[in-house]
């Protein structure tokens, strides 16, 4: 895989800024800025194993904390501004009022899974939190899935890279491709389900939203 950062650059950043570099890069990516948070985590874990100068446990904690904090910022931004933007400009991309109501309903039902598993997929990792906020996923549910996803992600990629060292970079790409492929298949299945049951889903969405008002 081609990354924005190579191992030498990551080592230099860590030598200057320490664990804060991991926290900040992961947090900014999670908040919606396209930065290489996962690359930073994997590179830092490999550097820790090869150099012995920083602790893998602290790397994992910094990455998990950055993921949780950044996602909460993205969720708040989506909740405060995302809904207004969708209501104002959504029609330009085919998202009229009915589709927006349906989006809120679908996120209410399955948003937790999107937030959790989105942590492991590059594009969703950037967008999931703001989409959850814009579609009004309840804050408590968001935090549970956000925190658990961030912790599991940091442990899998942090400890995985640490114990497999450079070999992890060889399997990181196939893992990401497999997850992305699963996402595409899942989205296609959901799209087919939606097309077959659109009228019923709209009735359920209207009923749910009327109860929440």
N, C-alpha and C positions, 0 to 999 in steps of 0.2 A: 504493500500500500504506500501511496505517496502522502506524506504528512507535511504540515506547515513547519513542524519542528523536527530536527534530527536529534540523535542522542547527545551529541556534543553541545548543542544549544540548550537542551534540557538540563544537562549537568551544569552549564554556566549559570542558568537562571536559578537553579536550586542553590548553587554556591553563594549567590548574591542575596536571594530573597527567602530561601528556606521553604518551610511548609506553607507559608503565606502564598507563594506562587501557585501551588497546587490549588489551594482554597479559592483564590481569586479567579484563576482561569476556568475552573469547573463551575464556579458560581455564575460568572458572566455568561458562559455557554448555556447554563441551565435557565438563565433569565431571558434568553432569546438572542444573544449575540453569537454569531457563528465562529467560535474559537475551538481549538483542538483539545478539549478537556480530557477526553479519553486517552489521547496520545500523551498528554502530560502525565496522567496517572500511570499508564503503562511504562513510559520512559523513566519516571521517578522510581518506580518499583524495581526496574532493571538496574538503574544506577545504585539504588540502595543495596542490592544483592552483590554487585560487582565491586563497589567501593567500601561498603561497610561503614560509611560516615553518617548515614541517616537511618532512622528506624522505620521499617515497613509498617508497623502498627500506627505510627503517627501520620504516615502518608495516607493510609486508608481512612483514618479519622478525618484528616483535612479534606480528602476528596468527598467523603460522605457528607460532612458538614457543608461544604461548598454546594453540593448537589441539592441538599435540603433547603438551604438559605436561598440559593439562586432560583429554585423552582417556586418558592413562596413569593419571591419578588415578581417572577413572571406571571404567577397566578393573580397577584394583586393588580398588575398592569392590565392583564386580560380582562379582569372583572371590572376595573374602573374605566378602561378606554376601549377594550376590544369589542364589547357589546355595542357601544355607540358607533364605532366604525362599521361594524357589520350591518347595523340597522340603516346606516346612512348610505353605504356604498355596496352592500351585499348584492343588490339587484343587478349591479354591473357584471357580476359573475354568476348570475342565475340563482342567487340566494335571496328569495323574497321572504316576506313575513312568515309564510307557512313553513318554508324550509328552515328558517331560523328557529321556529318553535320546535320543529322535529329534531334539530340538532341539539337543543337543550335537553329534550327528552332522552335521546340516545346517549348523551353524555351522562345524564342522571342514572341511566341503567348500567352502562358499561364504561363510564369514564374512569373508574378506579383501575380497571385492567389496562386501559390506554395509558394512564399515567405510569403505572408500574412497569409494564413491558416496553413502553416508549423510552424508558431510561437506557435500554440496551440497543437502541437503533438511532443512528446519527441524526437524521432529520427530525424524527419525533422527539429526540432528546431536547432539541432547541425549541420546539413548538408546543409540546404537550401541555406544559403548565399554563401558558397563555391561553390555549384553546380551552382548557378546563375552566379557567376563570371567565372567559368570554361566554361560555355555555353554562355558567352558574352551577358547576359541580359543587355540592355542599362543602364548606371549608373543612369540616372535621374529616369527612371521607377523603378529601384531597390530601390532607396532611398525613393520614395513615398510609395511603398508598405511595405518596411522595417519599416519606421517610423510609418506609420499608424498601422501596425500589432503589433509593439512593444508597442505603446501607448494603443491600445485596450486590448491587452493581460495583461499589467500591471494593467489597471483599473479593468478588469473583475476578475482576480485572487487576486489582492490586496484588492480592496474594497469588493469583494465577501467574502473573508476570514475574513476581518475585521468585517463585519456586521453579518456574520453567525457564527463567532468564530470557535470553534472546530468542529462544525457540517459541516463546509466546507470540512474538510478532508474526511468525509464520502462520499460526493458526488463528490470529485475531481477525485477519481478513476473511477467511472462510466462515468463521463464526458470524461475523457481521453480515456476510452475503446470505447465509442460511436464515438469519433472523429477518433480513429484508425480504427474502423470498417468501417466508412465512407470512410477513405482513401483507405483501401483495396478494397472496392467496386468500388471506383472511378478509381483506378489503373487498376482493371480488365476491366472496361468499356473502358478505354483508350487503353488497350492492344488489346481488340477485335476490336476497331475502327482502330488501327494502322495496324493490320493484314489484315483487309479488304481493307484498302486504302493505303497500303505501297507505291505502285508505284507512286500514285498521290502526296503523301506527300513528297516523295523524289524529284519529279520534282519541287514542290513548294519550298522545302528547297534549292535546287540548284539555283533556280531563285532568291530567296531572298538574298542568300549569294553573288551571283554575283553582285547584285545591291548595296550591302553594301561595296564591295571592292573598 
